[in-house]
Structures are given as C-alpha cells and as structure tokens.
Amino acid sequence: MSAITADDQAVWVEVIQDRSDQGQQNLASLVRIDSQTKKVVATIPLDGLSGYDDEIAIGAGAVWVAGVNLTGSSEERGADLVRIDPTTNAISVVLPASAFSVGAGADTVWVTSPADGVNDSLHKPESWVAREIDPTTNKILAPIPLPRNVSGVLAATADGIWFSGYDDQGLLHPVRLQAGAFDASVPPNQIRIHGHGLRRCLGHHLGCGDEWAETHRHGVSGDTRSCATSSSRCRRRAIAPGSPASSR
C-alpha cells in the first residue's frame, strides 16, 4: 500500500504492483473499497504513477492522485495529477501538474512541487511552490512560492489552505494560506522527523476522523499515532532533512 484516504462512500487505496521497481516503472493502481461491505468494487490502473511516494485526496466531486517518480539515486520528479470520477470509477483527466502532494476541498484543489520541477540533492534547501487547480475547467493556475521549509499541502478548508513543513528544530509545522498571505502562527507539533517521510494528521487543527489509518514507512520520534483520513481535510505531508532529495 502506498496511500489511503476515505469518505462516507468508499475507501481509496493505492497499491504497488511491483515493489522491486524502486519507484521507476510506474505500476501503481487505485483500489476502491466499499466502506460498508469491505469489498473491492473497482481497480483503476494509474499509468505514470509508481506508488513510490503518492497521495490521494477527495474533493470537488472527484478523487485526485498525485505522486513522485524516482528518476535517479537522488532525484525525484512529480508525476501528472490524475483525476478520477467516482461515479464511473474511471480516470476523467490527467493534468501535467508535476504534483508531489495534493489537497482538495469542496470546490478547490491544490498541489505542491519544487519550483524547478525536480527535487534533488543539488538544492539545499529546495524552493517549493503551490498551484491551485480549478476543478471546473481543470486549469492549473499560476504558482505561488511557499515559505522556507514548507513543501506539502495538508488540506483545503473554509479557513484557508493548509501546508506542512518543519521548523529549525525539525518539528512539524502547519502553515495556512488565507487571503493571499501565509500564517505560521499555529504552534508546531511535538514530533521530530528523522527519516525519509512521515504522513501524520494535525488532527487538533484540521479535524480528522478516526476510521481508516495510513501507516508511516520510516522512523520518527515523538507521538507516532497514525492518522485516519475520513475526509480530505486530513491530507498531510511533511518531509524533513535526510530524505533522498534533502528537502522534501
């Protein structure tokens, strides 16, 4: 399993067809599970996504999958953003967003990526940008530079767009974009990151559910309870120094 999220209708799980490919052969699929019967009702091949470090978001009437492809020993590139129609269980559009992370709300979708499209060991720290996707037209809007040490989108809510990063002590730190300005006044979580990646919910800030959990894959210290994803409010991503690409 590479990623998981859920709503009242279904659980969506991204699975890797061949774990030996090291994220380079693009062999992931999205599995839909009926949340009541616990049965698989659809399997959707995700051409161009490897499952190496992907994310799923539900919102704006669709399921969105963003992912990272490992293109070298210390180089990552964002894949296309895949939009899936939950009424047909089929891909409706593929957007060239080079998205490393994705978050969706009722009427908006946001992605993040390195400013140059490549996350590598040559840039310390890497500069990241956020882009809004208009779900009505599928248009990718102009990039917005993210603050230092901020690289992932957590959630799109009525209170703003939430991003995640880390502070100078390596603690998770949520940052909100509201009315065109970034607000980093929310205190950092008391959890320190020291592996390649961690996906954990900022539940007391974003209001996560508690039915379906995604496991992290690498070591952390502090509170390591997994986070449920009963809605797209609980998108999460925070990568600290020490990743193969050093800054995500």
Residue, then its C-alpha position, 0 to 999 in steps of 0.5 A: m500500500s502506498a496511500i489511503t484516504a476515505d469518505d462516507q462512500a468508499v475507501w481509496v487505496e493505492v497499491i504497488q504492483d511491483r515493489s522491486d521497481q524502486g519507484q521507476q516503472n510506474l505500476a501503481s493502481l487505485v483500489r476502491i473499497d466499499s466502506q460498508t461491505k469491505k469489498v473491492v468494487a473497482t481497480i483503476p490502473l494509474d499509468g505514470l504513477s509508481g506508488y513510490d511516494d503518492e497521495i490521494a485526496i477527495g474533493a470537488g466531486a472527484v478523487w485526485v492522485a498525485g505522486v513522485n517518480l524516482t528518476g535517479s539515486s537522488e532525484e525525484r520528479g512529480a508525476d501528472l495529477v490524475r483525476i478520477d470520477p467516482t461515479t464511473n470509477a474511471i480516470s476523467v483527466v490527467l493534468p501535467a501538474s508535476a504534483f508531489s502532494v495534493g489537497a482538495g476541498a469542496d470546490t478547490v484543489w491544490v498541489t505542491s512541487p519544487a519550483d524547478g520541477v525536480n527535487d534533488s540533492l543539488h538544492k539545499p534547501e529546495s524552493w517549493v511552490a503551490r498551484e491551485i487547480d480549478p476543478t471546473t475547467n481543470k486549469i492549473l493556475a499560476p504558482i505561488p512560492l511557499p515559505r522556507n521549509v514548507s513543501g506539502v499541502l495538508a488540506a483545503t478548508a473554509d479557513g484557508i489552505w493548509f501546508s506542512g513543513y518543519d521548523d529549525q528544530g525539525l518539528l512539524h509545522p502547519v502553515r495556512l494560506q488565507a487571503g493571499a498571505f501565509d500564517a505560521s502562527v499555529p504552534p508546531n507539533q511535538i514530533r521530530i522527523h528523522g527519516h525519509g517521510l512521515r504522513r501524520c494528521l494535525g488532527h487538533h487543527l484540521g479535524c480528522g476522523d478516526e476510521w481508516a489509518e495510513t501507516h508511516r514507512h520510516g522512523v520518527s520520534g515523538d507521538t507516532r499515532s497514525c492518522a485516519t483520513s475520513s475526509s480530505r481535510c486530513r491530507r498531510r505531508a511533511i518531509a524533513p532533512g535526510s530524505p533522498a532529495s534533502s528537502r522534501 
